[in-house]
Amino acid sequence: MKIESNLVFSTYPDMESFGWHQCSKRWVDGRDVVFEESLKKPNISGALGEFYIDPDGRQKAVAMLLASYPIQSFEQAFGDGVDIAVYKDGSIEITDDTYRPLVYEF
């Protein structure tokens, strides 16, 4: 994935990271729909994927990269109930689902 992610980062040099949420808590017809949807609309530079507006195709490019891997490979590599962030420098941050700080703006 490193070579492919480097290609995405070089195509969009101002993109700092991409990521997704993976959990297997909602199954429909034997498929993990939450995980699948998260891979189709990945987070971009910290912006939640489901709300991200993709004017230049970067979210689509990342989604295509993620779709090129079997979903089981992500589960084996990172586990369940985690948020994954892949950064431009090649580092990967894994955040456990039990610690999700909330940020409020007043």
N, C-alpha and C positions, 0 to 999 in steps of 0.2 A: 504494500500500500504506500510505502514511502516514496517510491518513484512517481506513482500516479498523483499523490497529494502534492508533491513538489511541482508537478506540471500545472495543477489547479492554482497553486499559490503564485507561480510565475505568470500565469495568464491574468490573475487578478492580484497584483502586487500590494494593493492597499488592504486586502483581506488578511486579518490577523489570525483567524481560527475558523474551524467549522466543527460541528458536533451533533450529537443526537442523544435521545433518551431511550434506554432499552430496559424494558420490563416485560414480564410474561404474565401479567395479572389479568388481562382481558383477552380471552380466547373466543373466537367466533369460527365455527366450523373447523376447528383444529389449527387455526392460524392465529398468530399473535398480531392482532390488528393495530394495537398501540405502537408496537415496535416497527411494524411495516410502515405506518404513516409517518413516524418520526424519521425514517430513512428516506422517505419520499420528499419531506420538507425539512431538511437539516437546518440546525441553527447556524447562523453566519455571523462571525465576529461578535459573539455574545448575544445577538438578537434572536429571540425565539423563532424557530422556523415557521410555525403555523401562522405567525403574524408578519413575517418578513415579506416585504415587497421586493420582487426580483427584477429590477429594471434592465440589468445587463447580463442575465443568465447565469450568474455565479452559483445560485442555489441549485439550479438545474444541473450544472456541471458537477457539483458535489454529489447530488442525488444519483447521477449516472455513474460516478465513481463508486459510490457505496453499493449500487445495484449490481455492480460487476462481481461482487463477492457473495457467497452463500450466507444467508442470515445466520446459519449455525456457526460460522466462523467467528462472528462477532460475539455470540453467546459464549463460545469456548474461550475466546481471548480475554473478554472483559467481565463476564458473569452476568448476573441478573439484578435489576433494580438499581441501575447506575446511570449517571450522565457522563458522556464521553466528550472531551474537547481535544481536537488535534490542532496543534499550533504550528505556525510557519517555521519555527526553528526545529521542528521534528518531535518536540515533546508531546506527550499525551497525558491529559489530566483525567482521572477517574474520580468522580464524586459519588459517594454512597447515597442512596435514596433516602436514608433515614436522617441525613443532615442537609436540609434545604432551607437556608436562611431566606427570610422574606424581607423585601425592601419596600418600604412605604414612602410615598411622596405626598406631602401636604401642601 
